[in-house]
Every structure is written in C-alpha cells, then in structure tokens.
Amino acid sequence: MTQADRRPQDPHLIDFKKKISLERPLPYGRDLQRALESDRGRIINSAPIRRLQQKTQVFPLERNSAVRSRLTHSLEVQQVGRFIVQTIFDRLTEQQKSAYGLDGLERAVESLVEISCLMHDMGNPPFGHSGEDAINRWFTQNMTTLAPMKALAQVCSEDELAPIHHELCHFDGNAQAIRLVQSLHRFNLTYSQAASVLKYTRPATESAEQVPKDKNYLTKKVGYYVTEKPYVEAMMTALDMAPYCRHPLSYIMEAADDISYCLADLEDAVEKRILSLETLTKYLSKTFEELEPANRPIKKDKTFDVLLQDVFQDASHDEISKTHKFFIRLRVEMVHPLVAHASKQFIDNLEQVYHGDFNRALIEDNSQFHALAKTFKQVALKHVFNDPEVETLELQGYKIIGGLLTEYRPLLELSQDAFSDIVKGGGSRSYPVEKRLFNKLSRKHVGAYEVALNERNSDKENKSGIAINTSIENRALWEFYLRCRLLQDYVSGMTDQFAFDEYKSLVVSN
C-alpha cells in the first residue's frame, strides 16, 4: 500500500495539498498559481472591496483621510498576513515542508492568506458593529409583528419557524462575506480561497448552545446562512473539512487582523486627538502591568515597559512628526514579536490547526504576547470606544440603520402575491409607496432574490455549480426569508455616506 493510499485512513496525517487546491464550484484552469491569481483579480476588482473605502473602521463618516477606513485597515491586515506566512515557512525545515505537503506551496499560501485578509471585512455593514447591532435589534423587535410572519405562524410549526427567526435576527458580517462570495456576486473562487475567510463555522440557524462544547470558540459567532449552506458543505467536502472545523489558513487571517487592529485603533485615536502620546504611553504601561505581572520579556531580553519607553523617547526627539515616529517604532517593536508568536503557535499546534479543530485564536494563550495584544485592545476599549465622540457616532449609525429598515418595512408587510407583482413590474396603482421603495433596491440584490426563489425546487445544480438549498420546505416561508435577506443585503451593502444620505432623504425630509 502506497503513502497516498494510506492518507485517507490516517487521521493524524498532515497534507496541505488536500487543503490547497484549484477546485471551485465551476471548474476553471488547471494550474494552481494561475487559479489563485484569478481569485486575486476577481476580489481586487470587486465592488465589495471598493466599498470598504467608505466604510468605517472606528470613526464613521470621517473626513480626515489619515484616519483608517475598512479598506486601509484591510491592506494593513494583508501585509501582516504575508509576514506571518513568510515567518512560518522560514521556521519550517525542508523536511517538514515535504512531510506536511507544503513543499512548493509558499507562493500559494501567501496569496491565499493575503486575499483572505483583504476580504475579511467585506461583509460588514455601514457603521461597523453598531450597524450589525442595529440590524439584529430591528429584526428582533419587528419580525413577529410583520404580516407574513403572523400568517406563517398559523400554518408552520415552531420547529420550522424558530431556525429562520434565529438566523434573521443574527446578521453577521462574517457570514455576509460568504454570502457575497457565493450568492450575491458568484465569484466562483477556489474553495481554498473562500474557506480561508470562513472565520466561524456555525450555521446561522443554530444557536451557540447547539454546537459541540469543544468547538465553542470556532462557533461563537454565526459563520454562514442557510442560503449558503450547500456551498459551504461542498467546500468542506472538497477540502476534507469536518463539521464545525476551519480551514487552517483562516487562523493566519484571524491572527493578522488581531495584530493589526489593536494598534491601528490607537493610532487613529491619537490622530483624532482623543489621546495624547503621553497619555497613551501611560495607559499602555499600566494595563500591561495589570495583565502581565510577571513582566516576561517581549523582544530579546527587553520587557514591554522598556520597549515602550524607548519608543516614546525616540519619538519625542523627532522634528517633523512625533506621532508618526512613535507609531512607526511601536509597530516595529510590537508587530514583530506578535508575528513570531503567531507563527510559532501555528507550527506548535499544527495537527489541530490543519484539521481545523484548534479551538482558539493563535495568539490567545497565557503568554506575554497574548497580554501584549490584550493590552492594546483594552486601552482602545476603555479610552477610545468609550469616548463621547465615538459613542455619539455609533448612536447615529444605529439610528440611521434602524430608521432605514423602518422606512423599508412596507416591503416586508406585503403578501407574497403582492410582492411578486411588484417584482414582475406591476403594483404601481395598488402599492405606489411599496413600488417606489422597491425601485430603490439594488438590481443585483433583487436578482439574487429571484434566482434563489426560482431555483427553489430544482434538483439540478444552478449556474453557480451548487445545488439550491431545500431545507425550508414551506414555499411561503422560503419566500419571506429571502425577502428579509434581500433587505438585509441592501442595507448592509451600503457605505456609511450612502446610508446617511438615504436616511436624510427618506427619514429626515419627511
């Protein structure tokens, strides 16, 4: 029996060539590197990536271009992701690379991680997490009072309604990214590229209490919706991924994001003059001391406080920009050890990481490096996100998203026949307000609604190469679910400025 024959039976075998392939829903090309370059082109030239330039990182509707948008943040995450991959390959011996099936794959892994880092925030709604909260709160408060839902409650069992109700009240940017990849834009990415951005593995129809306890971190948030369930299942089969498990490269993407944003948020706060360098230095030193009383060294033999004071003193002598010099030095002194630690954790836990059941983030251990990342996050949480200006902006975002959903609510009150009439071009006389609201929706989102509805009962594969979900048996429930999803797609796809303009035109002007 050859080694290849033994592989499927050996649960401990690590062979990254099973996880990195050119397989995709619709076959395209025969060369792995060219396939990944195709993925890169599809993502970089896509509308969801372009919209990130007008979506908030921390400060919504920010006019200062030096402050980060989701796009500039994603570019920084991309660079850290490349750095982690390069460090991992530098640490592995040639024998290890060969044994793990990584020989000849460095370029492929780097490309996959780089593009997953670029994609990681593309499903986020306007106004960031406050936008997510606004969507979920609105649907939680209004779902059961909508006319179609009341009618469905009379004919559907609780077992049918509860999972759909749960999903629609748990919108998540991570799951929306998978929806953008498959249902809304049909990117036809390699499964390896799409899986690299699948951060959480719980279907939105399930609650966190329904998943295995040993996967509680991997499933702490919603990972994908019922509309993308067949796609995710096909992906997991193609890449030999067990239920509730990740693709190994998603751990690198996650670590790159964790390392990048904890520093970026603080730099933006100083740029906005919410914090001074002196105050920030004091907060960082005090917080790290609380989290890491043992004061283990961070870089070579230097402790965090020594490194921090070196950075501050060096910046204080800069004649052009103390702030710029401070964060350049801080990033060098802090990112390098964090990247080294993330790389070491990836290799030290390679078997679990490879199988996707490593139930934590790479840098979330009891090390001084975990304390370091946690220090930056806690200072941002206590002294940036709680700043009155930031809280006011978040409240404005919450009000804008909630207000828009209320304005579009008439579309969710229509019967299935009435909404179908509007979709087909009618309804101008019977439903003039609803018709005008419908006309404002994105044609792409409406198209996705129609495709999913029309292919509902097809046993054949659709044009994306994936069979349509048939887990929702009731036709009326499926239609109403898709209609709610249509509205969530439209609102979540808006940029901050577009959402604000729509709010002013529909709400403020009334």
MOZI-V586417 format. One record per backbone hydrogen bond with DSSP energy under -1.0 kcal/mol. CO is the residue of the C=O (numbers start at 0). NH is the residue of the N-H. E is the energy in kcal/mol with one decimal. If there is no record, write none. Layout:
BEGIN
co:CO nh:NH e:E
co:CO nh:NH e:E
END
This chain:
BEGIN
co:1 nh:5 e:-1.4
co:2 nh:6 e:-1.3
co:6 nh:9 e:-1.1
co:9 nh:12 e:-1.3
co:14 nh:17 e:-2.2
co:15 nh:19 e:-1.6
co:22 nh:190 e:-2.7
co:30 nh:34 e:-2.2
co:31 nh:35 e:-2.3
co:32 nh:36 e:-2.0
co:33 nh:37 e:-2.0
co:34 nh:38 e:-2.0
co:35 nh:39 e:-2.4
co:36 nh:40 e:-2.3
co:37 nh:41 e:-2.3
co:38 nh:42 e:-2.1
co:39 nh:43 e:-2.9
co:40 nh:44 e:-1.8
co:42 nh:45 e:-1.8
co:45 nh:49 e:-1.7
co:46 nh:50 e:-2.5
co:49 nh:52 e:-1.5
co:50 nh:53 e:-1.9
co:51 nh:54 e:-1.4
co:51 nh:70 e:-1.5
co:53 nh:495 e:-2.3
co:54 nh:69 e:-2.2
co:63 nh:66 e:-1.7
co:68 nh:72 e:-2.1
co:69 nh:73 e:-2.2
co:70 nh:74 e:-2.1
co:71 nh:75 e:-1.7
co:72 nh:76 e:-2.3
co:73 nh:77 e:-2.3
co:74 nh:78 e:-1.6
co:75 nh:79 e:-1.9
co:76 nh:80 e:-2.7
co:77 nh:81 e:-2.0
co:78 nh:82 e:-2.0
co:79 nh:83 e:-2.4
co:80 nh:84 e:-2.1
co:81 nh:85 e:-2.6
co:82 nh:86 e:-2.2
co:83 nh:87 e:-2.5
co:84 nh:88 e:-2.4
co:85 nh:89 e:-1.9
co:86 nh:90 e:-1.8
co:87 nh:91 e:-1.6
co:92 nh:96 e:-2.5
co:93 nh:97 e:-2.1
co:94 nh:98 e:-2.6
co:95 nh:99 e:-2.6
co:96 nh:101 e:-3.0
co:96 nh:102 e:-1.2
co:97 nh:100 e:-1.0
co:99 nh:15 e:-2.9
co:101 nh:104 e:-2.2
co:104 nh:108 e:-3.0
co:105 nh:109 e:-2.4
co:106 nh:110 e:-2.1
co:107 nh:111 e:-2.6
co:108 nh:112 e:-2.6
co:109 nh:113 e:-2.4
co:110 nh:114 e:-2.3
co:111 nh:115 e:-2.0
co:112 nh:116 e:-2.3
co:113 nh:117 e:-1.7
co:114 nh:118 e:-1.9
co:115 nh:119 e:-1.2
co:118 nh:121 e:-2.3
co:120 nh:123 e:-1.9
co:124 nh:127 e:-1.1
co:126 nh:129 e:-1.1
co:127 nh:131 e:-1.6
co:128 nh:132 e:-2.6
co:129 nh:133 e:-2.0
co:130 nh:134 e:-2.2
co:131 nh:135 e:-2.4
co:132 nh:136 e:-2.7
co:133 nh:137 e:-2.3
co:134 nh:138 e:-2.1
co:135 nh:139 e:-2.2
co:136 nh:140 e:-2.3
co:137 nh:141 e:-1.7
co:138 nh:142 e:-2.4
co:141 nh:144 e:-1.2
co:142 nh:145 e:-1.2
co:145 nh:149 e:-2.2
co:146 nh:150 e:-2.2
co:147 nh:151 e:-2.4
co:148 nh:152 e:-2.0
co:151 nh:154 e:-1.0
co:151 nh:155 e:-2.8
co:156 nh:160 e:-2.1
co:157 nh:161 e:-2.9
co:160 nh:164 e:-2.8
co:161 nh:165 e:-2.7
co:162 nh:166 e:-2.2
co:163 nh:167 e:-2.4
co:164 nh:168 e:-1.2
co:166 nh:169 e:-2.0
co:171 nh:175 e:-2.3
co:172 nh:176 e:-1.5
co:173 nh:177 e:-1.2
co:174 nh:178 e:-1.9
co:175 nh:179 e:-2.5
co:176 nh:180 e:-2.0
co:177 nh:181 e:-2.1
co:178 nh:182 e:-1.0
co:178 nh:183 e:-2.2
co:179 nh:184 e:-1.5
co:180 nh:186 e:-2.1
co:189 nh:193 e:-2.1
co:190 nh:194 e:-3.0
co:191 nh:195 e:-1.3
co:193 nh:196 e:-1.3
co:194 nh:197 e:-1.1
co:196 nh:198 e:-1.5
co:201 nh:222 e:-3.2
co:201 nh:223 e:-1.1
co:202 nh:205 e:-1.9
co:206 nh:209 e:-1.6
co:211 nh:214 e:-1.8
co:212 nh:215 e:-1.5
co:214 nh:218 e:-1.4
co:216 nh:219 e:-1.4
co:217 nh:200 e:-2.1
co:223 nh:203 e:-2.8
co:227 nh:231 e:-2.6
co:228 nh:232 e:-2.6
co:229 nh:233 e:-2.2
co:230 nh:234 e:-2.3
co:231 nh:235 e:-2.6
co:232 nh:236 e:-2.0
co:233 nh:237 e:-2.4
co:234 nh:238 e:-1.9
co:235 nh:240 e:-3.1
co:236 nh:239 e:-1.0
co:241 nh:244 e:-1.9
co:246 nh:249 e:-1.5
co:247 nh:250 e:-1.1
co:248 nh:252 e:-1.9
co:249 nh:253 e:-2.3
co:250 nh:254 e:-2.1
co:251 nh:255 e:-2.6
co:252 nh:256 e:-1.9
co:253 nh:257 e:-2.6
co:254 nh:258 e:-2.5
co:255 nh:259 e:-2.0
co:256 nh:260 e:-2.5
co:257 nh:261 e:-1.0
co:259 nh:263 e:-2.2
co:260 nh:264 e:-2.2
co:262 nh:266 e:-1.9
co:263 nh:267 e:-2.4
co:264 nh:268 e:-1.6
co:265 nh:269 e:-1.9
co:266 nh:270 e:-2.4
co:267 nh:271 e:-2.1
co:268 nh:273 e:-2.9
co:268 nh:274 e:-1.0
co:269 nh:272 e:-1.3
co:275 nh:279 e:-2.8
co:276 nh:280 e:-2.5
co:277 nh:281 e:-1.9
co:278 nh:282 e:-2.5
co:279 nh:283 e:-2.7
co:280 nh:284 e:-2.3
co:281 nh:285 e:-2.3
co:282 nh:286 e:-2.5
co:283 nh:287 e:-2.4
co:284 nh:288 e:-1.8
co:285 nh:289 e:-1.5
co:286 nh:290 e:-2.0
co:287 nh:291 e:-2.7
co:291 nh:294 e:-1.7
co:298 nh:301 e:-2.6
co:301 nh:297 e:-2.8
co:301 nh:298 e:-1.5
co:302 nh:306 e:-2.2
co:303 nh:307 e:-3.0
co:304 nh:308 e:-2.4
co:305 nh:309 e:-2.1
co:306 nh:310 e:-2.3
co:307 nh:311 e:-2.4
co:308 nh:312 e:-2.6
co:309 nh:313 e:-2.3
co:310 nh:314 e:-2.3
co:311 nh:315 e:-2.0
co:314 nh:317 e:-1.8
co:320 nh:324 e:-2.2
co:321 nh:325 e:-2.7
co:322 nh:326 e:-2.2
co:323 nh:327 e:-2.0
co:324 nh:328 e:-2.3
co:325 nh:329 e:-2.6
co:326 nh:330 e:-2.3
co:327 nh:331 e:-1.9
co:328 nh:332 e:-2.7
co:329 nh:333 e:-2.1
co:330 nh:334 e:-2.6
co:331 nh:335 e:-1.0
co:333 nh:337 e:-1.6
co:334 nh:338 e:-3.0
co:335 nh:339 e:-2.4
co:336 nh:340 e:-2.2
co:337 nh:341 e:-2.6
co:338 nh:342 e:-2.4
co:339 nh:343 e:-2.1
co:340 nh:344 e:-2.6
co:341 nh:345 e:-2.1
co:342 nh:346 e:-2.0
co:343 nh:347 e:-3.3
co:344 nh:348 e:-1.7
co:346 nh:349 e:-1.5
co:348 nh:352 e:-2.7
co:349 nh:353 e:-3.1
co:350 nh:354 e:-1.9
co:351 nh:356 e:-1.6
co:355 nh:245 e:-1.9
co:357 nh:359 e:-1.1
co:360 nh:363 e:-1.2
co:362 nh:364 e:-1.2
co:366 nh:370 e:-1.7
co:367 nh:371 e:-1.7
co:368 nh:372 e:-2.3
co:369 nh:373 e:-2.6
co:370 nh:374 e:-2.0
co:371 nh:375 e:-1.7
co:372 nh:376 e:-2.0
co:373 nh:377 e:-2.8
co:374 nh:378 e:-2.3
co:375 nh:379 e:-2.0
co:376 nh:380 e:-2.5
co:377 nh:381 e:-2.7
co:378 nh:382 e:-2.5
co:379 nh:383 e:-1.9
co:379 nh:384 e:-2.6
co:383 nh:386 e:-1.7
co:386 nh:390 e:-2.6
co:387 nh:391 e:-2.4
co:388 nh:392 e:-2.2
co:389 nh:393 e:-2.3
co:390 nh:394 e:-2.3
co:391 nh:395 e:-2.2
co:392 nh:396 e:-2.3
co:393 nh:397 e:-2.4
co:394 nh:398 e:-2.3
co:395 nh:399 e:-2.5
co:396 nh:400 e:-2.5
co:397 nh:401 e:-2.3
co:398 nh:402 e:-2.3
co:399 nh:403 e:-2.3
co:400 nh:404 e:-2.2
co:401 nh:405 e:-1.9
co:402 nh:406 e:-2.0
co:403 nh:407 e:-1.9
co:407 nh:410 e:-1.6
co:408 nh:411 e:-1.8
co:414 nh:418 e:-2.5
co:415 nh:419 e:-2.4
co:416 nh:420 e:-2.1
co:417 nh:421 e:-1.6
co:418 nh:422 e:-2.4
co:419 nh:423 e:-1.9
co:420 nh:425 e:-2.7
co:421 nh:424 e:-1.5
co:426 nh:430 e:-2.2
co:430 nh:434 e:-2.7
co:431 nh:435 e:-1.8
co:432 nh:436 e:-2.3
co:433 nh:437 e:-2.6
co:434 nh:438 e:-2.0
co:436 nh:439 e:-1.0
co:437 nh:440 e:-1.6
co:441 nh:445 e:-2.2
co:442 nh:446 e:-2.6
co:443 nh:447 e:-2.0
co:444 nh:448 e:-1.9
co:445 nh:449 e:-2.5
co:446 nh:450 e:-2.6
co:447 nh:451 e:-2.2
co:448 nh:452 e:-2.0
co:449 nh:453 e:-3.0
co:450 nh:454 e:-2.2
co:454 nh:457 e:-1.7
co:461 nh:464 e:-2.2
co:465 nh:461 e:-1.5
co:473 nh:477 e:-2.3
co:474 nh:478 e:-2.5
co:475 nh:479 e:-2.4
co:476 nh:480 e:-2.6
co:477 nh:481 e:-2.4
co:478 nh:482 e:-2.1
co:479 nh:483 e:-2.3
co:480 nh:484 e:-2.6
co:481 nh:485 e:-2.3
co:482 nh:486 e:-1.7
co:483 nh:487 e:-2.2
co:484 nh:488 e:-3.0
co:485 nh:489 e:-2.2
co:486 nh:490 e:-2.4
co:487 nh:491 e:-2.5
co:488 nh:492 e:-1.5
co:490 nh:493 e:-1.2
co:494 nh:498 e:-2.5
co:495 nh:499 e:-2.3
co:496 nh:500 e:-2.6
co:497 nh:501 e:-2.7
co:498 nh:502 e:-2.4
co:499 nh:503 e:-2.3
co:500 nh:504 e:-2.2
co:501 nh:505 e:-2.5
co:502 nh:506 e:-2.8
co:502 nh:507 e:-1.6
co:503 nh:508 e:-1.5
END
